[in-house]
Amino acid sequence: MSFHPNGETLRGPQDLEDLATASWLGETLFAALELGVFESLGEDALPLGELARRCGVDEAALLRLTQALSALGLLSLHEGSAACTTLARRHLLPGSPGYLGNSLVYRRRLARSWTSLADAVRAGGSALSPPELESDDEYRVRVRAYLLAMDDVARIKAGLIAERLDLTNVHPKCVLDLGGGAGGLTAGVLLRNPGWRGLAVDMPEVVAEARRVWAERLVAGDGAARSLLVPPGGRARLEFAECDLLKQDLPAAPVEDGGWGLIIASNIVHAFAAPESAAILDRAVAALAPGGLLLLHDFWTDGPGRGPAKAALFDLHMLIHTYQGRTYPWTWARDRLAERGLCVVGPVPLGRRGEEDTSLIVGSRSEAGLAAVSLGDLERLDAVARELGFLRTTPIDPAGVTTAAWVGEKCRHGCARYGRGGQCPPRAPSPEQTSAIFSGYRRALLVHGEPPTAEFHRRMLELERAAFLAGHPKALAFVAGPCSLCDECRPDDCRLPEQTRPSLEAAGVDVYAAAATVGWRLDPVPDRESPAAFLGLLLVD
């Protein structure tokens, strides 16, 4: 069986055609934003004629655009009228708390440079011409567009990060945001944690524009701006300072015992080559208070959710647009922090289902400090699985794992090793026995890995042991494929009885149905040259 690590498989010519036209999706969204479709609709449903009048476009052409937007789930159409869907109201209407319009429009500007990707690969770096000489006003407009775009995303991520951090016992209560832009992440921390103060540092032109943005928000009567900039009692809780992270020391914390209670490095690691990013991390560790936390938020090539796929594409984005930026494995950052004496947890997924494209790495000077990170035991096992080399895991209800008689028949009539292995049918548990085993468990992890079989088996045993030592005495692994721990299997005189485990298929599990239960799609492997996916199951408790 084979499948794409993030879900869908490219199986044939139609998939390649869809891939080649993927930019159509983005251009449809960009056109709607440029024409003001969502803003014109607002919270109302409007006849298409009225919507066309407000947008200043041809009604017949607008109908075709709205049909595409409806197919994408951004508009609903009914009896000649259009309305924003919940997703569009939340994120595409100016003024909504989750507005992403600035970010999406900025993505369109960056997307135009992707046509130079082949040139960048040929050259080994960015093939873009240096920007033309800009006036001060033009440069300021470009900086402002970038700042607002990044702040849209930062405000969304701030809420997701807050769900993972409990700063109640973190001291001192001051946060330093490296490359903080308009301070969206820091503002999120301060608004959720009264008594905290924050400093966002960035390049001079960014800091100047950030101050303008917050001054405008204050004048507009923004409640968050008032609570952060003019709180009762005087000094602003959110401040900005100029700092070149590559050349200058980090600002000192405004407390007597020294060090910052929380240091945020969001989307900083990927901006530089490894030596420069490592040096920034070193300075951040040195500036951290004894009871503080260092939070890295970024794309990681081996992170959870959509991380690996998005990180690989973002790495190409950095190849096109920068001279040294790139994405890194989270293990690279973890090892760097550990070498500097920090205890580390990660990657910590974001979102209700952990499907965001970015994730967190959190470091503390003590294991006790990591108690501030909200991470479930299955998520901790996911981190262990990634360290072991598995591609990903996902929770699955053991009661929903289907067994069927046909699976064993496929072994009988489709595998040359049927009856020869100690963990193969008919020696493996029957479907009925397997169902009885599963009924004794409440939680499990479905695990995705790759060949070879013996290595997958050994890693599943290590994951089982990690779960056992973490307080799950019932932990039990099911592997993939025939047992290959020994060169020659002696089913009636096993050399490694304590290490043998049945495979899911041998135990009668319908692996296709199990994968579908968690949203993974499996495809049969058509030939020996095609990549195969191995799925294992860790019963936890």
N, C-alpha and C positions, 0 to 999 in steps of 0.2 A: 504494500500500500504506500502511496505517496501523497503528500499534500504540502502546500505552501506553509512556511512556519507561521504566517499570520492569517491563515484561513483559506482563502480561495486558491485553487490550483489553476495554472495556465495549462490547458489541456489540448488546445488545438487552434486552428486558424482563426476562429471567431474570437477567441480570447486575445490573440495577437492584434486583431483588428480593433477590438475594444481598447486595448492598451495604447495603440497608435492614435486613437481619437479621444484619449482621456482628457486632453486639454479642453475639449468642448465643454466639459462639465464646469470647469473654472470660468471659462469665458462667458457662459450663460449667466453665472452668478455675478461676474464683474459687470456685464452689460446692465443687469437689473439694478445694481448699485449705482452705476453711472447715470442711469435714467431716472433714478429716484423712485423706483416702483414701490419698494417697501415703505419708504418715508411718506409717499403719497397716500398709501393705503392706511397707514397707522393701525389703529385698533378696529377700523371699520371694514365693512364689505362694500365695495363700490362697483357699479356697472362698468363694464370695460370701456364704454364710451367716455364716461367721466374720468376714469383712470387715464385714458389716452390723452384727454384734454389737460389734466394736471401734469402729466409727464411731457407733454408737447411732442407726441409721437403719432405715427399712423396707427389707426385702430386695428386694421386687419393684421398688420405686422405684430402689433402688441399681443393680439390673440395667440399668435404662434409662439411668442416668447413666453406668455403666461402658461401655455400648455406644457412647455418644457419645464418651467419652474414648478408646475404642479406635479409633473412626473418625478421631479427631484425632491418633493416633499416640502417645498418652501411656500407654495401658495395652494389654496383650495379654490376650486372653480365650481360654481353652481348657478345654473340658469342665467348665464351671461354676466355674472358678477364674480369678482375675485376678492379674496381675503388672505391675510397672512396666517400661516400655520403657527402653532405654539413655538416651534423652533425659531421661525423668522421673527416673531414678536419678541422673543427673549434676547436675540442676538443681532438682529438686523435693523431694529428701530432705534434711531438716535435718541439718547436719553435713557434707554433701558439699562438696568444695572449690569447686564451681561453683554452690552454692545460690543461688537467686533468689527464694525464697519471700517474703522481706520486701519486695522490690521489687514483686512481682506483687500482693501484698495492698495495698500502698500505691497502686498504679495503680488498684485498684478504688475506693478512696476518692476519688481524683481524677476518675475516670470519671463519677461522679454529677453533677459540675458541668457536664459537656458539654451537658446539656439547656438550659443558659443561653446557648449559642453564638449563637443568633439575636438574643437580647437584647444580647449584647456587640457584635455587628455593628451593630445599630441605634444603640447608644450610642457606638460608636467606642472602646470599651474595656471593661474588666471590669464586668459587671453583678452580680457577687456582692456580697451584703451583707457588711459588715465582720464578722469573727468575733465571736461572743458573748464576753462577758467570761469568761475562764477562770481557774480557780485555778492556783496555781503548779504543783501536781501534774499537772493536766490539760495545761497547756502543756508541761511536761517530757515527758509521754507522747507528745504530738504531735511534739515535736522528736526524740525517740528513734526514733519510727516513721520519720520522714523520714531521719534519719541512717543507720539500718540499711538502709533501702531503697536509698539512694544508694550505700552501701558494698557492697551485693551487686553492683551494676552495676560499680562501680569496680574490684573485685577481678577481675572477668572482663575488663574492658578493660585492666587493668594487664598481663595476660599478652599480649594482642594488641599493645599498644604496645611491650612489651619486644622483641617479634619484629622491630620496625622500628628500634630504637635500639641502637647500640653505644657505650656511654659510656666505653670504655677510655681514650680520649685526650681526654676532656672534663675540664676543670679550672676551678675547684676542685671537689672532690667533695662538694658540698653542694647540696641541692635545696630550693626554696621552693615550696610548693603553695598557690596562691591559692584561697580558698574550699574548702579541702581536706576539709571534713567530718570523717569518721573516719580520714582519711589512707590510704584504700585504694590510691590510685595511688602515693603516696609509699612506702608499705610495699612495694608491688610492686617499685619501683625499688631500694630498700635491700636487699631479700632477694635480688635477682639481682645486686647490685653491692656486694660486701664493701668496706668502707672508706669508703662513702658515709654521710652523715648527712643527716637531713631535718627540716624544720619545716613543719607544716601550720597555716595561719592561717584563722580564720573568726570569726563573731560569737560573743560571750561565751557565750551559752546553748548553742551548738553545740560549742564547745571544751570546756565543762564536761561535756557528755554524752559526747563523744568520749573524754575521759580516763576516765570511768566504764566505758565499753565495753571499753577496753583493759585496765583494771584487772581487770575480770571475766574477760577472756580469760586474763590472767596467772594468776589464782587457779584457773581451770579447767585449767591445765596446757598451754595453747596454746603450741606450740614457737615459732611465729613471734613471739608476744608476748614470750616470754622472750629470744629473740635480739635483739629490737629495743629492749626496755625495760631489760633487765638483762644487757647483753653483758659478756663478760670484759673487765676493765680499767676498768669504771666507767660513764661517762656514757652515758645512753640515746641510741640512734641516731635514734629517732623522738620528736619533741617537738611540742607544740601551743602556739599563742599566739593571743591575741585581736587582731583587726584588722578594722576597718570599711574595706573596700576603697574605698568612696566618699569617705571623710573623712580617713583616716589614711595616713601614709607607710608604705611597706613596710618590714618589719624589715631591719636591716643584716645582711649575710652574716657568719658567724663566722670570717672569714679576714682576714689582714692586707692582701692585695692588693685587697680589696673586690670585691663582686659575687658573685652566685650562679652556680654551675656549670650548674644546670638550674632553670628556672622553669616550673612547670606551671600553666596556666590551663584547667582542664577544666570545660566547661559553665558558663563564667563570661560569655563574650561575649553569649550569648543572654539573660542575666538582666536586662540594662539597655538603656536607650535608647542610640542611637549615641554621643552626646557622652560619656556616662558610661563606656561600654565602651571608647571610644577613650582616655579619660584613664587608665583602668586599664592598658591596653596601653602607653601612654607611660611610666608609672611602672615597669612591668615591664621595658621596654627599658633604662631608666636604671639599674635594679638588676642588670642582667646583667653578668657578668664578661666580660673580653675573649675568653676561650676558652669561653664558655658557650653554652647553647642555650635558646631560649624555645619552649615547646611549647604550642600551642593545640589542644585536643581538644573538638570540638563537632559539632552538626548544622549542615550548610552547605547552602544552597538549591541550590547547583550542585556538590555533592560527588559522589564515586563511590558505587557500590553502591546501597543503598536510601536514600542521603542525600537527594536532592531530594524524593521523595515523603514521607519521614518528616519532613524539615525543614518542609515546607509544613504538615503536620498539627501538628507541634510548635509552629509559629508560631501556629496557632489556639489551641493549648493555652496559650500564653503570653498571648494576647489574653484568654482566659477568666480566667486565674488571677493575672495580674500587671497592674500599671498602666503598665508601660513596656517590658517584655521583648519580644523578638522574635528570629527567626532571621535570619541575614545570609548573603550570598554569601561564599564563601571569598576571592574577589577583593577584597572590602572589607577584610578583615583583612590580606591580603597587601599591599595598597597602603599601609595604615597603617604596617605594620612597615617596608616599603621606604622610606617617607618619613622614617622615623626612623633610616635607615642600615643596616638589617639585610638580609642576603641571605636569601632565603626559598625554601623548597621546599614544594610541596603542590598539591592535597590528597593526602595519603598515605593510601591505603586500608588498612583493618584487616581481619584475617581471612585464612584460607587462600585464599579466592577473592575477597577484596575486596568482600564483600557486606554488611558491617556498615552500620548506619545513621549512624554517626559516622566521622569521619576526622580526620587531623592536619594542622596547618600548623606547620612548624618554621622558626625564624629563628636566624641566627647572624651575628656581626659580620664573618665572612669566608666566602667560598665553601668554603675548606678545612674550616671547621667543619661544613659540611653533609655531609661524608663520614661522619659518625656516623649518618646516616639511611640505612637499607637500602631502596633503591628501585630496582627493575629498570628497564632501559631502555625496555621497553614501557609501564611505569607512568609514566615520565617523558614519553613521547610522549602518554599519556593526558592528563596535565596540560596539555601544549601544545594538544591537541585541545580541551580545555575552554576554554582561553583564546581559542581561535579561534572559539568559539561552537558547537561540536558538543555534542550532548546527552550522549553517552557513547561509549566504545569498549570492546571486549573482545578479548582474544587469540583467534585462530583458526588452526588448522592448515591451511595452504594445500592440503595433500593431501586434506583433507576437504571442500573446496569443490567442489560438483558442477556440471558443465556438461552441457547436454543440447540436442539438436537442436530440441526443441519450443519452446525459448525464442526462437530466431530466427524460427520460424514465427509465434509470437505477435507479434513485431515486424512481420513481413511483412503479416499480416492484421489487425493491431490498431492500427497507428500510421500516421498520415497523413504522417509524415516519413520513412517507410522509403525508403531509397535516395537521399535528398536530402542527408543530412549526411555530412561527411567521416569521422565516427567512428561512423556508423550502419551496420547491415548493408546491403549485403554487403561494405562496405569495412572494417568492424570485424573483429577477429580471429575466426576460426571457433571453435566449441567445442573442436575438437582443438588448435588453436593456443593457445588460452587454457589448456587443461590442460597443454600442454607448458611454457608460461611458469610456471604455478604449481608445476610439478615442480622448478623450479630454486630454490625458496625453502623455508625451514624454518619461518619465523614470519611472521605477518601480524596486522593489526588490522582488525576489522570496525568500521565507524564509522557512527554514527547521527546524522543531522542533519535539517534541515527546508528547505523551499523558501525562496527561489527557486533555480532550477537553476544559474544562472550563479554565484551567490554560493557555493553548495555546492561547485561546481567549483573556484573560486578558493581556497577554504579547504583543499580537498584538496591543491591544489598547494603551499600553504604548509606543510601538514603533511608532505608528501613532502620538501620542502626542509629542514624541521627535522630529519627523520630522516637525510637525506643529510649535513647538517652535524654530526650527532651521531655520525657514524662508520658509517653504513650506506649505502655507495655504491650498493647494488643497489636502494635504495628506489624503489618505483614505485606510483603511485596509479591506481585505477580509480574512476570517479565514478558519478553516477546520472543517468539520463535523457539525452536528446539534447544534444549540445554547444550551449551558448547563449552562448558568449563574444562572439559577433558578432551584430549585428542580422540580418544576412543571411549565411547560410553559402555559401561558394564551395568546394565539396569538392575541385575540381581545382586550386584556386589559394588554398590556405589562408593567411589573413593572420597567424595565430598558431600555426604548426606546433609550436613548442617548448612551447606551453601545452595543446595538445589532448590529451585522454586518453579512452579508450573507457569507456563505462559498463559496469557489470557485466552488465546485461541485454543490451546490444548484443553483448557478448563471449560470450554464451551461458551465463551463470551462472544457475543456479537459485537465486535470491535467497531464496525461501521456505525451501528446504532449508538454505542457509547459515545463515539466522537460527535455524532449529530446532536446528542443530548446537550453538549456544552458548546455547540456552534462551530465545531471543527468539521471540515469536509475531507473525507478520505477518498482516494481514487486507487483502483487496482494498478499495480505496476505492469506496464505492457511488455517490458523486455528487461534484460539484465543490465542494460546501460542506463535505465531510468533510476532516479533516486528513490530510495525506499524510506518510509517513515516507520519507526518502531514506537509502539505505544505500550506503556506499562501502567500498572495501577498500584498505588500505595494505600492500603487500608490503614486508617489512622486510629480511630477509636469508635 
